[in-house]
Amino acid sequence: MKIAFVGKGGSGKTTLSSLFIRHLATTGAPVIAVDADINQHLGAALGLDEEEAAAMPAMGARLPLIKDYLRGSNPRIASAETMIKTTPPGEGSRLLRIREDNPVYESCARELELDGGSVRLMVTGPFTESDLGVACYHSKVGAVELCLNHLVDARDEFLVVDMTAGSDSFASGMFTRFDMTFLIAEPTRKGISVYRQYKEYARDFDVALKVVGNKVQGQDDIDFLREEVGEDLLVTVGHSDWVRAMEKGRPPRFELLEASNRAALETMRTVADAAYERRDWERYTRQMVHFHRKNAASWGNAKAGADLADQIDPGFVLDERAALSVT
């Protein structure tokens, strides 16, 4: 299952994604957590101190390794250098699985122990001072998109991505790569504005979207959210002493999280699990190809000096059967 957390800056997106990741870990589910936000805070929310978070290997800095591994023996890809963030897999490509060990995870992931469970954490890497004026953050996020394009995952395993804030998520086709997207919204007009943008942009791509109301203080806040987002409102979360302690670097045992907030996380897990029944690998592959054609025509062909649409394998569908055929 591929799960995205989105929302405006300051909405509590990273906090809620970290709670969901902890909840999954306590159930024993295999989890890969990915920090794809321009502000890299997921590691800290999962218990890393500043030094440990700074030492996390950046996926963006390891893009050549990622490309070389995923390319495999795909004859449609002339070289790893011609791969772009949207390059789709085909016959001969290497695919990723949640539970396996592979060079990508060995280079980019670190295992964290969480409340009796564990998760693999991967980060895109921060937007550094040397990037200012000369680089686009979405080039770093491209490493995540490329991995998602090559990931074959099952119902009982999870990849959870803390996405970049606001509508920046739509700067690539990555927003279509998920089984469920949780949009974190405060009960304010600004909080709702991101929901409206996301709903409008995602409408044509059949993106499964649910709203999690955060920083809710009473029934009036709940009524406001319900009036603005209707049936898309899944659950609401209020003040949490557990979260406050976590933000101070002193998280209690996760089992001490407030009962109402544990119930909200369980509801989110249930809804995410149900999304698996709607999974359509052929549609997923079509959308992947759609965004690759757009990116190739827009900038990829000029950068590579070749028609990158030739990388598309017309007979290939990314699904469990494709994973079984890869050795």
C-alpha positions in Angstrom: 0.0 0.0 0.0 1.3 3.4 -1.0 0.1 6.3 1.3 0.7 10.0 0.9 0.3 12.8 3.4 -0.3 16.3 2.0 -1.5 19.6 3.3 -0.4 23.2 3.6 2.7 24.1 5.6 2.1 24.1 9.3 -1.0 21.9 9.1 0.6 19.1 11.0 1.2 16.9 8.0 4.5 15.6 9.2 3.2 15.0 12.7 0.2 13.0 11.5 2.3 11.0 9.0 4.8 10.1 11.8 1.9 9.0 14.1 0.5 6.9 11.3 3.9 5.3 10.7 4.3 4.6 14.4 0.8 3.0 14.4 1.7 0.7 11.5 5.0 -0.3 13.1 3.3 -1.3 16.3 1.2 -3.8 14.3 4.3 -5.4 12.9 3.5 -4.3 9.3 6.6 -3.7 7.1 6.9 0.0 6.5 9.1 2.3 4.4 8.8 5.9 5.4 9.9 8.6 3.0 10.5 12.3 3.8 9.8 14.1 0.5 9.1 17.5 2.0 11.4 20.5 1.2 11.5 20.9 5.0 13.0 17.6 6.3 11.3 17.0 9.6 10.0 13.4 9.4 13.2 11.9 10.9 12.9 14.1 14.0 9.2 13.3 14.3 10.2 9.6 14.3 12.7 10.2 17.1 16.0 11.1 15.5 18.1 13.9 17.1 19.5 16.7 14.9 22.9 14.9 14.4 21.2 11.6 13.4 18.8 13.4 11.1 21.6 15.3 9.4 23.5 12.1 8.8 20.6 10.4 6.9 21.7 9.6 3.3 20.0 11.8 0.7 18.2 10.0 -2.1 18.7 13.0 -4.3 22.5 12.6 -4.0 22.3 8.9 -4.9 20.2 9.3 -8.0 22.9 7.8 -10.3 23.0 4.6 -8.2 19.2 4.4 -8.1 18.9 4.8 -11.9 21.7 2.3 -12.6 20.0 -0.3 -10.4 16.5 0.2 -11.7 17.6 0.2 -15.3 18.7 -3.4 -15.0 18.9 -4.9 -18.5 16.0 -2.9 -20.0 17.0 -2.7 -23.7 14.8 0.4 -24.2 17.0 2.5 -21.9 20.3 3.4 -23.6 22.0 4.3 -20.4 21.2 5.3 -16.8 22.1 8.9 -17.7 19.1 9.0 -20.1 16.6 8.1 -17.3 14.5 10.9 -15.9 12.3 10.9 -12.8 9.3 9.6 -14.8 11.0 6.8 -16.7 8.7 3.8 -16.5 9.8 0.2 -16.0 9.7 -2.3 -18.8 11.0 -5.8 -19.6 14.4 -6.2 -18.0 13.9 -3.4 -15.4 14.6 -4.1 -11.8 11.6 -3.7 -9.5 11.5 -2.8 -5.8 9.6 -4.6 -3.1 8.9 -3.4 0.4 10.3 -6.4 2.3 13.5 -7.1 0.3 17.1 -5.9 0.7 18.6 -4.3 -2.4 21.3 -1.7 -3.2 18.8 1.2 -3.2 17.7 0.5 0.3 21.2 -0.3 1.5 22.4 3.0 0.2 19.5 5.3 1.0 17.5 3.7 3.9 18.2 3.5 7.6 16.2 1.2 10.0 14.6 2.9 13.0 13.3 1.0 16.1 9.8 2.3 17.0 7.9 1.1 20.1 8.7 -2.5 19.6 8.5 -2.3 15.8 10.8 -0.9 13.1 10.6 1.0 9.9 13.0 1.9 7.1 13.4 5.7 6.7 14.4 7.3 3.4 14.8 11.0 2.8 15.2 13.1 -0.3 17.7 15.4 1.4 17.4 19.0 2.4 17.4 22.0 0.0 20.8 23.3 0.8 22.4 26.8 0.5 24.3 25.6 -2.6 21.0 24.8 -4.3 19.7 28.3 -4.0 19.2 29.9 -7.4 20.6 27.0 -9.3 18.5 24.0 -8.5 14.9 22.9 -8.3 13.8 20.9 -5.2 11.7 18.7 -7.5 14.9 17.3 -8.9 15.5 15.8 -5.5 11.9 14.5 -5.2 12.5 12.9 -8.6 14.4 10.1 -6.9 11.2 9.2 -4.9 9.1 9.3 -8.1 11.5 7.0 -9.9 11.4 4.5 -7.0 7.6 4.6 -6.9 7.4 3.9 -10.6 9.4 0.7 -10.0 7.7 -0.4 -6.7 5.5 -3.5 -6.5 3.8 -3.6 -3.1 1.2 -5.7 -1.4 -1.8 -5.2 0.8 -0.1 -5.9 4.1 3.0 -3.7 3.6 3.3 0.1 3.4 5.2 2.9 1.9 4.3 6.2 3.5 5.4 9.5 2.0 5.4 12.8 3.7 4.9 15.0 0.6 6.0 18.6 0.1 3.5 21.2 1.3 0.7 22.8 -0.6 0.0 22.4 -4.3 3.8 21.9 -5.0 2.9 18.2 -4.9 1.4 18.7 -8.4 4.8 19.7 -9.9 5.2 16.1 -10.9 2.9 13.1 -11.6 3.8 11.6 -8.2 0.4 12.6 -6.8 -1.1 9.8 -8.8 1.2 7.1 -7.5 -0.7 6.4 -4.2 -3.5 4.1 -3.1 -4.7 6.6 -0.6 -3.9 10.3 0.0 -4.6 11.8 3.4 -4.9 15.6 3.3 -4.3 17.3 6.6 -6.5 20.4 7.0 -6.9 22.8 9.8 -10.4 24.2 10.3 -9.5 27.6 8.7 -10.1 29.1 5.2 -6.4 28.7 4.4 -6.5 25.1 5.5 -9.5 24.4 3.2 -7.9 26.2 0.3 -5.3 23.5 -0.2 -8.0 20.9 -0.1 -9.9 22.6 -2.9 -6.8 22.9 -5.0 -6.0 19.2 -4.5 -9.5 18.1 -5.1 -9.6 20.0 -8.4 -6.2 18.9 -9.7 -6.8 15.3 -8.7 -10.3 15.0 -10.1 -9.3 13.7 -13.5 -6.9 11.1 -12.2 -9.1 9.2 -9.8 -7.0 10.0 -6.8 -8.4 8.5 -3.6 -8.5 11.4 -1.2 -9.6 11.7 2.5 -9.3 14.7 4.8 -8.0 14.5 8.3 -9.0 17.5 10.3 -6.2 18.6 12.6 -6.0 21.1 15.5 -9.7 20.7 16.1 -10.9 22.3 19.3 -14.6 21.7 19.4 -17.8 20.9 17.5 -17.8 24.2 15.7 -14.5 23.3 14.1 -15.9 19.9 13.1 -19.0 21.5 11.7 -16.9 23.9 9.6 -14.8 21.1 8.1 -17.8 19.0 7.4 -19.5 21.9 5.7 -16.4 22.6 3.5 -15.3 19.1 2.6 -18.4 17.0 3.0 -17.9 13.3 2.9 -14.2 13.6 2.3 -13.8 14.4 6.0 -12.6 11.1 7.5 -11.5 11.9 11.1 -10.5 14.8 13.2 -7.6 15.2 15.7 -7.4 17.6 18.6 -4.8 18.6 21.1 -2.4 15.8 22.1 -0.2 15.9 25.2 1.7 12.9 23.7 2.5 14.9 20.6 3.6 17.9 22.7 6.0 15.7 24.6 7.2 14.2 21.3 7.9 17.7 19.9 10.0 18.3 22.9 12.1 15.2 22.2 10.6 13.2 25.0 7.9 11.0 23.5 6.2 8.6 25.9 5.5 5.0 25.0 3.2 5.1 21.9 0.6 3.0 23.8 0.0 6.2 25.9 -1.2 8.2 22.9 -4.8 9.4 23.7 -7.5 6.8 22.9 -9.3 9.2 20.6 -6.2 9.8 18.5 -5.4 6.0 18.4 -8.9 5.4 17.2 -8.4 8.1 14.4 -5.2 6.3 13.3 -7.0 2.9 13.2 -9.7 4.4 11.1 -7.1 5.7 8.7 -5.5 2.3 8.5 -8.9 0.7 7.8 -9.6 3.1 5.0 -6.2 2.6 3.5 -6.6 -1.2 3.6 -9.9 -0.9 1.8 -8.3 1.2 -1.0 -6.4 -2.0 -2.0 -9.6 -3.4 -3.4 -9.8 -0.5 -5.9 -6.2 -0.9 -7.1 -5.9 -0.9 -10.9 -2.4 -1.7 -12.1 -3.3 -1.0 -15.7 -4.6 2.5 -14.9 -1.5 3.1 -12.7 0.8 2.1 -15.6 -1.2 4.3 -18.0 -0.8 7.3 -15.8 2.9 6.6 -15.3 3.3 6.6 -19.1 1.1 9.7 -19.5 3.4 11.8 -17.2 6.5 10.4 -18.8 5.4 11.5 -22.2 4.6 15.0 -20.8 8.0 15.3 -19.1 9.9 13.9 -22.1 8.3 16.4 -24.5 8.6 19.3 -22.0 12.2 19.0 -21.0 13.5 15.5 -21.0 14.1 15.0 -24.7 16.2 18.2 -24.9 18.2 17.2 -21.8 18.9 13.7 -23.1 19.2 14.5 -26.8 16.9 11.7 -27.6 13.2 10.9 -27.8 12.5 9.5 -24.3 9.1 8.2 -25.3 11.1 5.3 -26.8 11.7 4.2 -23.2 8.1 3.1 -22.9 7.5 -0.6 -23.2 3.9 -0.8 -24.7 3.3 -4.4 -23.5 4.5 -3.9 -19.9 2.1 -3.5 -16.9 3.6 -2.9 -13.5 1.9 -5.5 -11.2 2.6 -8.6 -9.0 3.1 -10.8 -12.1 5.8 -8.4 -13.4 7.5 -8.7 -10.0 7.5 -12.5 -10.2 9.2 -12.4 -13.6 12.2 -10.4 -12.4 15.1 -12.3 -11.1 
